[in-house]
Each structure stands twice: as structure tokens, then as C-alpha cells.
Amino acid sequence: MKTVFSFFATIMFSLSAMPQTAAELTCRAQAKEIALQTYSSCITEARNTQVEEIRKNYQKELADLKSKYDKELKKMGNGSAKKTSKAPPAAREVQAPVPTKGIAKQLPGKPQSSEAIPVQTVTEGTKVVAVGSEEADGLEQEAADADQVEIIDMPVE
């Protein structure tokens, strides 16, 4: 009986405290929302600051690396690196290769043969003989002998 009474007392107490709780819940929800907005904006700003710092460092290192290799190319090419790095390559006319002694400038082409092999037409029923008929006869004999081969099953040990 005490449990039933305590149950009803708990329900009545919670119903009487409902208006206060609803106002508190609303205020807590607003406070959480404001805190979440503040936190996310702070994190976003911190990340943006880090990203900007990384970009600046990257640009600086890239410029240093580029200047280093430009200097090395200048040493090797006596200033030709400056021309190639800043000026885009110009279109050149393609000229016919000039034969020179020494290193080949072009691969040799296949010579054109003037002899043409005539095309032979074969009618049905005509026996066609291949060049090297000895090999063909041997293959035909093997094919004929293949029908006479007997397959023996061996016992498995």
C-alpha cells in the first residue's frame, strides 16, 4: 500500500513541478544551442587559421624550391632555363629530314616491292596442295592413325 501511495505522490509532485521544468528545459536548450554555435565558430576560426598558415608555408617552400632549381638550370644551360621556364614553347614547322652522316634522324622505311603475287582462285572440288607437302602428308597420316589409337586405363597405385 505504501508503494502505491508513493507512486501517486511521485506523479502528483512531477505534475506540480511541470511548469518550472518546461521553462528550465527551454532555457537549457537555448543555452546549449548558443554554446554549440560559439564552439563551432571558434573551431572553424582555429581551423581556418591553421589552413592559412599551412598555405603560406607551402607557397614559401614552393618559391624557394623553384628558385633553387632555376639557379641549377641556369648553371647547366647558361641562362637557357630562364627562357624555357617563362616563355611558352613556340610552334615550329615540321621539315623533311635531311640525310646526314652519323646518327640516324629517322627510322628506315620498308622498301616498296614492285612484284605482286597473283591471286589464285580455287573452284570447289579442286585439291589444294600446300608447299612442303611432306609435312602435310605426315599430319594427315597422324590424323588417320588417331582413330586407331586404343586408350588403356592404368590401375592407380
ZIMOUR-V297921 format. One record per pair of residues at least 4 apart in sequence whose C-alpha atoms are under 8 Angstrom apart, sorted by sequence separation. I is the first residue (numbers start at 0). J is the second residue. D is the distance in Angstrom with one decimal. If there is no record, write none. Layout:
# ZIMOUR-V297921
I;J;D  I;J;D
This chain:
# ZIMOUR-V297921
0;4;6.3  1;5;6.0  2;6;6.0  3;7;6.4  4;8;6.1  5;9;6.1  6;10;6.4  7;11;6.1  8;12;6.0  9;13;6.2  10;14;6.2  11;15;6.2  12;16;6.3  13;17;6.1  16;20;6.3  17;21;6.1  18;22;6.5  19;23;6.2  20;24;5.9  21;25;6.2  22;26;6.3  23;27;6.0  24;28;6.0  25;29;6.3  26;30;6.1  27;31;6.0  28;32;6.2  29;33;6.2  30;34;6.0  31;35;6.0  32;36;6.2  33;37;6.1  34;38;6.0  35;39;6.0  36;40;6.1  37;41;6.1  38;42;6.2  39;43;6.0  40;44;6.1  41;45;6.2  42;46;6.1  43;47;6.1  44;48;6.1  45;49;6.3  46;50;6.1  47;51;6.1  48;52;6.2  49;53;6.2  50;54;6.2  51;55;6.2  52;56;6.3  53;57;6.1  54;58;6.1  55;59;6.2  56;60;6.1  57;61;6.0  58;62;6.1  59;63;6.2  60;64;6.1  61;65;6.1  62;66;6.2  63;67;6.1  64;68;6.3  65;69;6.0  66;70;6.2  67;71;6.4  68;72;6.1  69;73;6.1  70;74;6.3  71;75;6.3  72;76;5.8  73;77;5.0  74;78;7.3  76;80;6.3  78;82;7.2  79;83;6.4  80;84;5.9  81;85;6.3  82;86;5.7  83;87;7.0  99;103;7.5  121;125;6.7  128;132;6.9  131;135;7.0  132;136;6.1  133;137;6.3  134;138;6.3  135;139;6.2  136;140;6.1  137;141;6.2  138;142;6.2  139;143;6.2  140;144;6.1  141;145;6.1  142;146;7.4  143;147;7.6  144;148;6.7  72;77;7.8  73;78;4.6  83;88;7.4  72;78;7.5  73;79;6.5  98;104;7.7  129;135;7.4  72;79;7.6  73;80;5.4  72;80;5.3  73;81;7.0  96;104;7.0  96;105;7.4  69;80;6.6  69;81;7.2
